[in-house]
């Protein structure tokens, strides 16, 4: 049986880990997994004023990036003349591109294609 040893984190390491949790779109759980530390431990460090990131040093939301309003509406019925396959996906991108995929597909290849069209 392998015996675990207690990991000791320096104050600077704790500050660095806590600072990473303040980035937009990053969760405490993601940072905790990156360093193989329990998320509850990171939350404990965040409550300690010695490790809490300074508000001025926290990166703010990138310029031009903002939340947009979203409205959820009832699903519209498709016209009877348009046949839909069982595995049918239609994606409309902001640049005016429209993709229709029927049948099986490779999700990673589709993601690369979407990234290249929106770049």
N, C-alpha and C positions, 0 to 999 in steps of 0.2 A: 504494500500500500504506500502511495506517495504522500509524503507529509508536506502540507502547505506551510509556507512561512508568511508572516504578516508583512505586507508591503508598507514601507514608510515613504510618504510623499513629502517632499520639501515644500516650504511655503511658496516658493517661486513656481513649482509644478502645480500646486493647487490654484494659484492665481491664474496661471496659463489655461488650465482646464476650465475654470469658471469663466474666464474671458471668452473662450470659444462658445460657451452656451448662449452668449448674448448676441451672436450673429443672427441676422434675419433668416428665418427658414430652417434653423438648426435646433434640434431638440436636445434636451439634457440626456435622454436615453442614447442618442446617436454618439454624443461625445463620450459618455460613460463606456459604451461598447468599444470605442476607438482605443481607450486606455485600459480596458479590462478591469474597470472598477464598477462597483454597484451604483446605480443611479441615485439611490437614497443617500449614499455618501457624498455625491456631488451636491445634492440638495442641501445637505448639512453644511458643506463648505460655503454654499451660496448665502446661507443665513449668517455666516460669520463675516463681520465688516472688514476683517483683514483680507479676505479673498474676493469680496464682491467687486465686480468691475466698476470703475469710475464711469458715471454717465457720459462724461465728455469723451472718454476713450472708446465707447461702444460705437461700432459702425452703424450709421443710420441707414435707412432704406435708400437704395440707389435712386438717383435722380430720374424722374420719369416713370418710376415703378409705383403703382398704386393699386388698390383694390377697385374693382369695377362692380357696379350693381348687377345682380343676377336675378332673373325672374323665372320661376318654374311654372310652366303652363301644362295643361293637360295634353297628352300625346295626340297629335293630329293623325287622322286616318289617311293612309296612303291612297293615291288614286288607284282605281281598279285596273287601270291599264299598265301599271308598273309592276312587273313580276319581281318578287323578292326571293332570294335564295335563303336557305335556312341559316347559313353562315354569311350574312351580308353586313358589311360595315361601310358607312359613308362618312367621310371626314371632309369638312370644309375649313380650309386654313385662311388665316387673316390676309394673306397676300393674294387671295382670289383663286388659289388652286383648289380643286375639288378632287378627292380620291374616292373611288368605289372599289371595294375589295369583296370578292365572293369566294367562298370555299375556304380551305385552310390557308394559313399564312404563318410566316415566321415573325413573331412580335419584335425581335431585335432588329431584323432587316427593315420592318415597317418603321420602327423608331428612327433608324438611321436615315431612311428616305424622308421622313417628316422633318428631321433636323436639317437635311440638306435643302429642302424646299423653303424652309423658313429662315435660312441663313442669309 
